[in-house]
Amino acid sequence: MTEVAANKAQSSLPDPDESGTIEIRQLGADNIELIREIDRSEHIDTQYTVKGGRLHSERVGFDVPQWDSEGHGHHSSARRITEFRPIVESGAALLGAFIDDLLAGIAIVDPSFDGSTAWFAFLHVSRAYRRRGVASALWAAGQEIATSADATSMYVSATPSGSAVGFYLSRGCRLAEPPHPALFSKEPEDIHLVCPVTS
Ligand SMILES: CC(C)(COP(=O)(O)OP(=O)(O)OC[C@H]1O[C@@H](n2cnc3c(N)ncnc32)[C@H](O)[C@@H]1OP(=O)(O)O)[C@@H](O)C(=O)NCCC(=O)NCCS
């Protein structure tokens, strides 16, 4: 595990529980297996769709379970690792957020995805660590990496949940018009967003 971005990207955000600061580390591609350690479980109470070029929210109520640790099914950690390993091995940055040396979240950022557009390809914060700035710290580190690669925008294909869309809207993202063709055909149910890259 390397700490290439540790000094530059270390967050100064306060930890609300005062049990440790959020540290962002850029990890080697072989650390992609850390995805298994993320608790992605969540109760979803809001879901977004796009109608007529506008975001619509609706109340829902269902639980997303943890990754399936067995097999290679759609909701398995193995599937996610297989999907994202080549992206990281091709040059995307794998970022880990740590609190007291414990993994709190992971992000993957491809700073040279398509011309001057970077791609925030993956973001998960473990359930126990949410709403304390972990995703914000990963986002800030991703923005720095995108800036260093001269990207001017960051593309996100977001899970249509209230938390994911709420997070990206809070970062200044707006509906991508039009969505990126390749990413849209891959995840047509996602909310496709684009955000300015700010240094
Ligand atoms: C979406 C997710 C990454 C947010 O992580 P987080 O560390 O809790 O986010 P932060 O604490 O940095 O939140 C920053 C802001 O985002 C918005 N936000 C975060 N969670 C939200 C939620 N559940 N509902 C609405 N807005 C939310 C808020 O504006 C929040 O600021 P506030 O806490 O001051 O109100 C996390 O909930 C998660 O991992 N969810 C499951 C996986 C997922 O959906 N990943 C995204 C796939 S594209």
The ligand as a MOL file (V3000), in Angstrom:
LIG
                    3D

  0  0  0     0  0            999 V3000
M  V30 BEGIN CTAB
M  V30 COUNTS 48 50 0 0 0
M  V30 BEGIN ATOM
M  V30 1 C -23.5210 8.1490 -1.1140 0
M  V30 2 C -22.4230 7.9350 -0.0660 0
M  V30 3 C -21.1220 7.5940 -0.7720 0
M  V30 4 C -22.2440 9.2340 0.7570 0
M  V30 5 O -21.1530 9.0530 1.6390 0
M  V30 6 P -20.9920 9.8900 3.0120 0
M  V30 7 O -19.5920 9.6960 3.4950 0
M  V30 8 O -22.0730 9.5500 3.9420 0
M  V30 9 O -21.1890 11.3910 2.4860 0
M  V30 10 P -20.7580 12.7420 3.2330 0
M  V30 11 O -20.8040 12.5340 4.7150 0
M  V30 12 O -19.4680 13.2220 2.6700 0
M  V30 13 O -21.9560 13.6980 2.7980 0
M  V30 14 C -21.7660 14.9820 2.1930 0
M  V30 15 C -23.1200 15.5230 1.7850 0
M  V30 16 O -23.7460 14.6520 0.8260 0
M  V30 17 C -25.1760 14.6790 1.0080 0
M  V30 18 N -25.6420 13.3720 1.4630 0
M  V30 19 C -24.9340 12.3650 1.9910 0
M  V30 20 N -25.7380 11.3230 2.3130 0
M  V30 21 C -26.9840 11.6970 1.9880 0
M  V30 22 C -28.2530 11.0520 2.0970 0
M  V30 23 N -28.3900 9.8210 2.6410 0
M  V30 24 N -29.3470 11.7160 1.6510 0
M  V30 25 C -29.2420 12.9530 1.1160 0
M  V30 26 N -28.0520 13.6310 0.9980 0
M  V30 27 C -26.9410 12.9940 1.4370 0
M  V30 28 C -25.4250 15.6970 2.1250 0
M  V30 29 O -25.5760 16.9810 1.5300 0
M  V30 30 C -24.1210 15.6140 2.9170 0
M  V30 31 O -23.8580 16.7560 3.7000 0
M  V30 32 P -24.4530 16.8240 5.2180 0
M  V30 33 O -24.1010 15.5360 5.9000 0
M  V30 34 O -23.7550 18.0140 5.7910 0
M  V30 35 O -25.9440 17.0010 5.0650 0
M  V30 36 C -22.8170 6.7990 0.9260 0
M  V30 37 O -24.1220 7.0340 1.4330 0
M  V30 38 C -22.7850 5.4070 0.2980 0
M  V30 39 O -21.7200 4.7760 0.2090 0
M  V30 40 N -23.9370 4.8870 -0.1070 0
M  V30 41 C -24.0290 3.5360 -0.6770 0
M  V30 42 C -23.2580 3.3730 -1.9640 0
M  V30 43 C -23.5840 4.4140 -3.0020 0
M  V30 44 O -24.7350 4.7650 -3.2310 0
M  V30 45 N -22.5190 4.8730 -3.6520 0
M  V30 46 C -22.6280 5.7940 -4.7450 0
M  V30 47 C -22.6810 4.9940 -5.9790 0
M  V30 48 S -22.6580 6.0430 -7.4120 0
M  V30 END ATOM
M  V30 BEGIN BOND
M  V30 1 1 1 2
M  V30 2 1 2 3
M  V30 3 1 2 4
M  V30 4 1 2 36
M  V30 5 1 4 5
M  V30 6 1 5 6
M  V30 7 2 6 7
M  V30 8 1 6 8
M  V30 9 1 6 9
M  V30 10 1 9 10
M  V30 11 2 10 11
M  V30 12 1 10 12
M  V30 13 1 10 13
M  V30 14 1 13 14
M  V30 15 1 14 15
M  V30 16 1 15 16
M  V30 17 1 15 30
M  V30 18 1 16 17
M  V30 19 1 17 18
M  V30 20 1 17 28
M  V30 21 1 18 19
M  V30 22 1 18 27
M  V30 23 2 19 20
M  V30 24 1 20 21
M  V30 25 1 21 22
M  V30 26 2 21 27
M  V30 27 1 22 23
M  V30 28 2 22 24
M  V30 29 1 24 25
M  V30 30 2 25 26
M  V30 31 1 26 27
M  V30 32 1 28 29
M  V30 33 1 28 30
M  V30 34 1 30 31
M  V30 35 1 31 32
M  V30 36 2 32 33
M  V30 37 1 32 34
M  V30 38 1 32 35
M  V30 39 1 36 37
M  V30 40 1 36 38
M  V30 41 2 38 39
M  V30 42 1 38 40
M  V30 43 1 40 41
M  V30 44 1 41 42
M  V30 45 1 42 43
M  V30 46 2 43 44
M  V30 47 1 43 45
M  V30 48 1 45 46
M  V30 49 1 46 47
M  V30 50 1 47 48
M  V30 END BOND
M  V30 END CTAB
M  END
